[in-house]
């Protein structure tokens, strides 16, 4: 009798495990389906001399080129630029090399990416625009303005991956590489990690202290979770992420002193990618550049995103007013 009861109990546990696993997989299929549907619309492909480039345009008014960071694509760019759209700007957001529908070419260096940004501007018949580079998009943003200064009205660097003295040999922590190697090849593993070890993803991929998330207002926590979720499907961004990871470990010093355009750099001191020090150094060596730093917020600027967006919009409006000819009276 006891053995029979044990067998029944074991069977019930197994059945419960199967039902639970099926429910988890059902939730995954629903969420990954929604994320794939999200990136399947709203963008276009520009056929350029630099290869096919995926891009999207939102809003009206003065154009702004938005260059996304690691784990991104045109969708991340649009989300990053949402406050600009709301403030009357027309945002052009591309998918950089290896992200979504933009292929990874043999030469995927920041220099080649900068030239590809120019190819996209040419394809869209845009002459000069303000350039916003976020995170791992900052190197190609700086090089675009150095290699093609006639195309850049102003430059914004948000939590930039950049050079600073003493950082050339610094490697990301082992935990970062473990998370990348574990989750990058599998949408399911990344999705599972986002449910079970969310704090680890905040510290590694999103480079934001979990305490900053816990202390942030509700709307900021919602934004952070949306950013984490929208890295899915990560399999469609894998090549770009690997390329950015390789580039980010050895950013050289660019000729910052040659930049002669209005520039603002924004970062948080506890950004786990170390962009505060890098950003401040960059701003100090660009003539007239301004650095805006926050004590907390991490790579996502949690708790300070609204302030940063006000700074960003004000800066771009000032740039626009300086470059727009006054009307004759």
Order of alpha helices (4+ residues) and beta strands (2+ residues): alpha-beta-beta-beta-alpha-alpha-beta-alpha-beta-alpha-beta-alpha-alpha-alpha-alpha-alpha-alpha-beta-alpha-beta-alpha
